[in-house]
Amino acid sequence: MTALARSRRRASLLSISGSPARVAQNRRSGGRGGMRRGGGGAPLPFVPLASGTFARALVAYQRNSDPTSGAFYAQVAANALRYETLTSGGRLALIEGARTNNVKNSRDRAAAGWNAGSLVTETASQTGIDGVASAYREEVSSGGFARFPTTIATAGPFVASQWEKRGGSNTTYHSQVSNGAFIHAESPTGLLTTWLRTPIRAPSGTSGNYILTDGRTGVVDTGTGPRDTVSDFPQIETGRFASSPILNDGATGKTRPADTLTWAAAPAGLLSDTHGFRHVRPIWYSTLEVADADEFWLMSIVDGSNGVRIKQTAGVITIEAVAGGVVKASSPPFTTLADTDLGSVVWAPAAGLVYLNGTAGPAGAAWAWGAGALRIGGVYGAASEAFCGLSDIY
C-alpha cells in the first residue's frame, strides 16, 4: 500500500455512534475487508470472532438480558463462545481468563461446606438468575446473619460476590468477608426486587469467611424485626474483580478454564492495515480493581511481544500497541466502570496511532507486526487474558 493510499484510508475513518471509526467503510467487496451490506448499512465484519478456533472445557454463563427479566443469565455449553446481550442493545463476545469458585456446593446450602448462621427461616428452590429453582430465600432475626460457607483458604487478593434481591419488605443489606478484619458492603439505596450483584474486594489475606446477606443496616444492627433476601451464585475467587458466575456443584473448588480464541495464522491485512474492535467492554468495576502492571490482551500475535493490550501504569490505564516487545503507540488515558462500553479501539500501524472511541492517542512510531498465529483476548501459552466483551474486528 502506498503512502497516499494509507493517508486516504486514515482519512476515511468515520464515527460510528460515537465510536472511533468505520474502518471497513471503503473496503473492496471480496477483498481483505468485509463488503458493505446492501442499502449502505454498516460494513460486514472483517474478522468474525466466531470464525476462529474456540475452546473452554466447561460450561459457562452469559447474560441474555438485563436483571429486570426473570432469567437474564443462560448457561452456555463447554467449548461454545459466549455472546452477551447488552442492556443498551447489541452483543459482544465475552472473553475471560481462568477463575476458580471456591464456594463448595454453591447452589446447595444443605450440602457440606456451609454453616447455618443464625437463620430464622430458609427456603430453597427459589428462582435464580438463570430461571432455575436453585436460589435461596434467607430470613434472619435482627442482628443475626444468614448461612455462610465454611472457612476458605484464599491467597492474595480475592473477591466474594453473589447475586441478591429483596426477599420481603427489607431494603437494606449487609455482607461481609473475614480475612483478619471485616469488610462491610452496603447498598446506598437498599435491595430492589430485581437482581443486584454485590462484590466485596479483599486486597490481601490468606483466608475468608463469606457471610451471606443478613440485612443489617450497619456493623451494629440499628433496625428492628427480621430481614430477608434471595441470593444466588455465591462465589469466592482469586483476583481483584468478579468474573462471570461459576457453578460449583462439588466439594472442592471448580475452575472455569480460560476462553481461548485463536487462528493458526492472522487474516491477511489485519496486521498491516487500519482495523479495530468497534466495541470493547471491560468487566472490572473501576481502576481500584486494576493494579499497576496488569495486562489484558485484546489481541496478540504469536506471544506477549506483539499485539494490542490494556495496561495500567502509575494508576493510568491506556490501550497499547506493542511490536517486538516495545510499546509503539497508546490510546488516550481512560477510566472505566463495570459493563461500560469504552467504544471502539482502532490500531493504525502505518500512522503509529491507537484510537479510542474516535480519539487518537499521542503520536507514536509506525510499526510492523510479523506474520504469525493470532489470539483474541489473550496471549498464546500465557495467563494474560482480556476479561472483556469484544465485538468482531472491522
N, C-alpha and C positions, 0 to 999 in steps of 0.2 A: 504494500500500500504506500502510495506517495505521500509526501508531507502535506500537499494540497488536499488529497483525499482525506487524510486524518483530520485536517483542520475542518473540512466540511462536515465530517462525522461528528466532531465535538460540537460544532455549531448547531447540529440538528437535535441536540438534547432538549427535549420538551418536557414541560411539567405534566405530571400525572396526578391529579388530585392532591397537589402539594408535594408529590414525590419528586425525586431528582430528575428523572429523565425517562422518556420513552426511547430507550436505546435501540430498539429494533425498528424504529419509525421508517427508515429508508432502506431496510434490507431487501435484497432481491428474493423473489419467490423461488424457493428451492435452493437458495444459496446457503451461506454459512449461518444466516439468521433465519428466524421464523418469518413466514409471509403473513401479511395482514389479513384479518377476517374480512369477509365480504361486507360492503357498505361502509368501509373506512373505520371499522371499530378498532379496539385495542389489538396490538400485534399478538400473534401466537407466540408461545414461549420458545426461546432459542434452545434451552435445555430443560425439558420437563423433568422434575425430580423423580417422578415415578418411572422414568426410563432407566434409572440406574439399578445397580445390584444392591438390594437392601437385606439386612439381617438384624434380628433381635430375637434371641431364642427364649422368649417368654411373652405371654400375653401382656398387654398394657392398656392404658385408658386414655381416651381423648374426649374433649368437650364437643358436643354436638349443638349446644345452645347455651343460653345463659341461665343463672341459678333460679330464675322465675319459673322455669319449666320443671315438670315433675321428675324427669330423668335427663339431666343435662350432660352426664358423662356416659360413655359407652365403652365396653370392652372391645379391644382390637386383638385379633389373633396373633400368635407368635409369627415373627418374620413378615409382618404386614406394616407398611408405612402408615403413620398416623397423620391425618389431615384434620386439624381442629377448625371448627367454625367460630368465627369471631363475633362478638356482640355487635360490632359495627358492620358486620356483613363480610362476605368473602371467607377464605380459608387458607391456612398456612400449614405446611408440613412441620410437625413437631419433632425436633432432633434433640435428644438428651444423652448425657453420659450415664454410666452405670451408677446406680444407687441401691442401697440395701435398707429395707424396712425392718428395724429391729424389734418391733412390737409383735410378740408371738400371738398367733391366732387372732389377728387384728379385727376380724369380724365375728368372733365368737367369744364373748366375755365370760361365758360359763366354762370355758376350757382352761387348761393350765396356762399360767403366765399372767394371771390377773388377780389383783387384790380387791376385796369387796368395798373398802372405804366405809363410809357411814351412810349408806343408801337407806332411803325410806321405801322407795318403790323403783323397780327396774322392769321395763317392758321391752322384750326383744321383738324381732320381726317387724320393725318399723321400716317404712320405705326409705331407701338410701339414695345417694346422689345419682345412682345409675338405674333407679327404679326397682332394684332388687330389695326384698324384705330382709335386709341384713343390718340395718341401723338399730340403735338403742335409744330409748327414752329413759332418762335417769332423773329421779327426783330425790333431792336431799333436804334435810332439815336446815334451818337457819344455822349457819356456822359450820355445817358439815361439808364433805366433799364426796364426789362420786367414785365409782370403781376406777382403778388405775392399774397400769401394767406394773409388774414387779421390776425391781432394780435392773437396769440395763447398762452394761459397760459400753461406753461410747467415748472413743478417744478423740481429742481435738475438738474443733468447732462442730456443733451439731445443731439441728433444728427439729423441734417437735411441732407437729401440726395435726389438725383434724378439721373436718367439716362440721359445722354446727348450725342449728336454727332453734328458734323458740319452741319449747315443748308445751308451755302453758301461757300464763299471763306475765311471767317474768320478762324483764327487758334488760337485765344486767347479767354479766357472767364473769367468771374469774378462773383463769387457767394458770398453772404454774409448773415449772421444772425445777427439780432439785439437783444441783451439782456442786454442793458445798454451800451454796446460797440460793435463795428462792428468786425466781424471775417471774414477775407478775404481768399479765396482759389483760387489759380490759377494753371493751368497746366503748367509744365515747357516746354512742347512740343506743347501745344495747343490741341484743339479738333481734333479728327480724324473723318473719315467717318464711323467708327464703334462705337458702344455704349461704353460709359465710365461712371461708377458711380462716382459721386462727393460728398462724405460725408463731412460734416463740424461738428466737435465736439464742443460743448459748455459746458465747465466743470461745470458751475453754471449759475444761473439766474432763473428768475421767468416767463419770457415771451420771445417770439421771433417772429420777422418778418422774414420769409424766403423769400429772394428776389431772384427770379429765375434768371438764367444766363442773363447777359446783355452785355457780350462780351467786356467789357472794359479791358484795359491792366494793370490797377493799381487803386489805390484809386482815383487818378485823371486821367481821361482818357487822354492818350497820343496818341491815334490813331485818324484816320480820317475816316469819312464815316460810314455807317450803319454796324451793326453787326447782325448776325442771327444764331440761334441754333435750334435744335429739341430736345425736352425734354419730359420725360415720368416718371410716377410713383413718383411724389414728395411725400416726406414722412418726418414727424417730429415725433420722438418717444423718450420717456424717456429711457435713457441708455447711455452707453459710446461708443457703436458701432452700426452700422446699421444692422438690420436684413433683411431677405428676403422681397421682395415687398409685401405690404398690400394694396389691392384695397379698397378705401373708397368711396362708392357711395352714401353717405348720408350727412346730415347736422350736424352730431356730430362725435366724434372720433369712429373709427372702430377698435375693438380689435380682433386680431387673437389669439385664445386660445393656450396654450402650447401643444406641441406634447407629448402625453403620450404613452409609450410603456411598457407594463407590462406582467408579468407572475404570476399566482397565487402561484406558487412555483418554485424556481430556478431549472433548469435542473440538474440532478444528475451529480456530478463530477465538475460542474462549480465552486463551492465554495471551493473545496479542491485540485483540480489538477491545473497544469500549463495551463493557457488559455490566450487569449487576442484578441484584435481587430487588424487586420492586417493593417488597416489604420485609423488614427484619423486626422481630418482636422478642426481646429477651424475657425470660420467665422470672428472673430475680427481681426483688422488690425495689431496691434502691442501691446507691453506692455503698451503703452500710453493709450490704451483702456481697460486695466485691472487694477483694483485698489487692493491694499492690502486687504486681507480677502475675495476677490471674490472667489466663489467656483462654479465650473462647473462639475457636477457629470456625469461621463461616465457610471457608474453602481452603483446601491445601493441595499442593501438587507434590507428590512423592513423599514428602516428610514435613517436619516442622520448620523448614527453612524457606519455604515458598508458599505464598497464598495470601489470604485476607483474614484478619483476626480482629477481635475486640480485646483491648488490653487496658488495664488501669495502671497508671504510673503516677506516684505522688498525689494520689487522690483524684486524678483526672482520667476520665475514660475517653478513648478515641478508637476509631477503626483504622487499622494499619494495613498497608500493602507491604509484604515482605518478599524480597527476592535475594537468594543466596545468603539468607540469614541476616540481611541488612534491611532496616525499615526505609523504604523508598519514598513513601508519602503517607499522610494520615488525614483523617477527616477533621472537621471542627470538633472540639470537645463537647461532650453532652452528659446529661444526667438522665436517669430513667426511672420509671416506676413499673411495677409488675403489670404485664399484659399491655404495655404501652407500645404502640407501633412507632418505631423510630422513623418510618418512611423507607425510602429506598437507599441502597448502598451500591454505588457505581464505581468501578475501577477503570481508569484510563491510562494504560501503561505508557503509551507514546507521549501523553501530555504530562506524565508524572503527577497525577492528581487522584484523590479519592473524594467522591461526592457523598454527602449525607443529606438526604431529603432535598436535593437540588442545590445545595451549597457546597462549594469546593473547599477543601481544607487548605492549609498553607502549601505554597508551591514546593513540590518535591523534585526528585530526579526521575527521569524516564527509566524504565526497567524492562527487562525481557525475562519471561518465565520459560524455562526449557520444557520440552515435551515430557509427559510422564503421566502416571496414574493419578486420578483425581478422587478426592473425598470431600463430600459436602458435610459440613457440621462436625469436623474433627480432623485429627491427624493420623495418618497411617501408622499403626502399631504403637500409638501413644494414648495417654489418658486425657488429653485436652479435647473437650467437646464443646459444642456450641451452647447447649441449653437454650435454644431459641426456636421460635417459629419462623420459617423461611418460605418465601414464595419461589416459584420456578424462576430460572435465570432468563433475563431478557437481553 
